[in-house]
Amino acid sequence: MAIPEAAAPEYALKAQFLVELLPYVQWRPEPAGSGKPLVIGVLGRSPFGTHLNDYARGRTVRQRPIQIRYGERIQDLAGCDVVFICRSESSGIAGIVAWTRGRRVLTVADDERGAREGVMLCFLMDGQFVRLFANPEAAAAEGLVFSSQLLRIARMPGTSRSAP
């Protein structure tokens, strides 16, 4: 799926951010040597082009290989560990977040709406920089824990380091 040239650097950076932050999120433990992949689902019209697949190829998180899956409906991504909500789906963020409840899915978006609707991590552009917004309470409600290193670099809703 091709993306406009102007968007390519932004989504190359966001793909890298997404993959690099995964070790700083703690899910329920997987049995050692299970080989079960950590699956990132991309919901909607993917803006990543090949960036996400390219960056995830050959990488692991806690000895789990990273796998990418794409879906047009949230139900297509059942069983994913992470769901990246594309901007094409931003009008339905509240429903998507509601669907993921109880499934221990890390929700990620790159839309301001996500920060207000209970998405756990949001990547927002600030000039040439990606700003990370984290909602550790939403993550904790699903049994996920953000490391102190992740929280140190993130802005958080309801604090002096809050979302726009």
C-alpha positions in Angstrom: 0.0 0.0 0.0 1.7 3.2 -1.1 1.7 6.4 0.9 2.3 10.0 -0.2 6.0 10.9 -0.2 5.5 13.8 2.2 4.1 11.3 4.8 6.9 8.8 4.4 9.4 10.3 6.9 6.7 10.8 9.6 5.5 7.2 9.4 9.0 5.8 9.1 9.7 7.5 12.4 6.4 6.3 13.9 7.0 2.7 12.8 10.4 2.8 14.5 8.9 4.4 17.7 6.2 1.7 17.8 8.6 -1.2 17.6 11.3 0.3 19.8 8.7 1.0 22.6 7.4 -2.5 22.9 10.1 -3.8 25.3 8.9 -1.1 27.7 5.4 -2.5 28.0 4.8 -5.6 30.2 2.1 -8.0 29.1 1.1 -11.2 30.9 4.1 -13.5 30.8 4.3 -16.0 27.9 5.8 -19.4 28.7 9.6 -19.4 28.1 10.4 -20.6 24.6 6.7 -20.6 23.5 7.8 -18.9 20.2 4.4 -17.2 20.1 4.8 -14.0 18.1 4.0 -10.6 19.5 1.4 -9.4 16.9 0.9 -5.8 16.0 -2.4 -5.1 14.3 -2.9 -2.1 12.0 -6.5 -1.1 11.9 -7.7 0.9 8.8 -5.8 2.4 5.9 -2.2 1.9 6.8 -0.1 5.1 6.5 3.2 3.1 7.1 3.7 1.8 3.5 6.5 -0.8 4.0 8.1 1.0 7.0 6.5 -1.0 9.8 7.1 -4.4 8.2 10.7 -3.4 7.3 11.4 -2.2 10.8 9.8 -5.1 12.6 11.4 -7.8 10.3 13.8 -10.0 12.3 13.2 -8.2 15.6 11.9 -9.7 18.8 10.4 -8.5 22.1 11.3 -10.7 25.1 12.3 -13.5 22.7 9.0 -13.2 20.8 9.2 -12.5 17.1 7.2 -9.5 15.9 4.5 -10.1 13.4 2.4 -7.5 11.6 -1.3 -8.0 10.7 -3.6 -5.6 8.8 -7.4 -5.3 9.2 -10.2 -3.1 8.0 -12.4 -4.0 11.0 -11.4 -4.3 14.6 -12.7 -7.9 14.6 -10.1 -8.7 12.0 -7.4 -8.1 14.6 -8.7 -10.4 17.3 -5.7 -12.0 19.1 -3.3 -9.1 18.4 -1.2 -7.9 21.3 -1.1 -4.3 19.9 -3.6 -2.4 17.8 -2.4 0.7 16.0 -5.5 2.8 15.1 -5.0 4.6 11.8 -6.4 8.1 11.3 -8.9 6.6 8.8 -10.6 5.0 11.9 -10.3 8.1 14.2 -14.1 8.8 14.3 -14.6 5.4 15.8 -11.8 5.4 18.4 -14.2 5.2 21.4 -15.8 2.0 20.0 -12.5 0.5 19.2 -11.2 1.1 22.7 -14.4 -0.4 24.1 -13.9 -3.5 21.9 -10.4 -4.0 23.2 -11.4 -3.9 26.9 -10.6 -7.1 28.7 -8.4 -8.4 25.9 -5.0 -7.0 27.2 -4.4 -5.2 23.9 -2.0 -2.2 23.8 -3.9 0.5 21.9 -1.8 3.0 20.0 -3.0 5.9 17.8 -1.5 9.0 16.1 -4.6 11.2 16.5 -5.3 13.7 19.2 -8.7 12.1 19.7 -6.9 9.0 20.9 -5.4 10.8 23.9 -8.8 11.9 25.0 -10.6 8.6 24.3 -8.6 6.2 26.4 -5.9 5.0 23.9 -2.9 3.9 25.9 -0.1 5.4 23.7 -0.4 8.3 21.1 2.3 9.5 18.7 1.7 13.1 17.8 3.9 15.2 15.6 5.3 18.4 17.0 7.2 20.0 14.1 9.7 17.3 13.1 9.5 15.5 16.4 7.2 12.7 17.5 5.8 13.3 21.0 4.6 10.4 23.0 1.5 10.6 25.1 0.9 7.8 27.6 -2.2 6.8 29.6 -0.8 4.4 32.2 -4.2 4.1 33.9 -5.8 2.8 30.7 -3.0 0.3 30.4 -3.2 -0.8 34.0 -6.9 -1.4 33.7 -6.0 -4.0 31.0 -3.2 -5.6 33.0 -0.4 -3.9 31.1 2.4 -2.0 32.8 4.5 0.8 31.3 8.2 0.9 32.4 9.5 3.9 34.2 11.8 4.6 31.2 8.7 4.8 28.9 6.9 7.1 31.4 9.9 9.3 31.7 9.8 10.3 28.0 6.0 10.5 27.7 3.5 13.2 28.4 0.4 12.1 30.3 -3.2 13.3 30.4 -4.2 15.1 33.5 -0.7 16.1 34.6 1.5 19.1 34.0 3.0 16.9 31.1 -0.4 16.5 29.5 -1.7 16.0 26.0 -2.7 19.1 23.9 
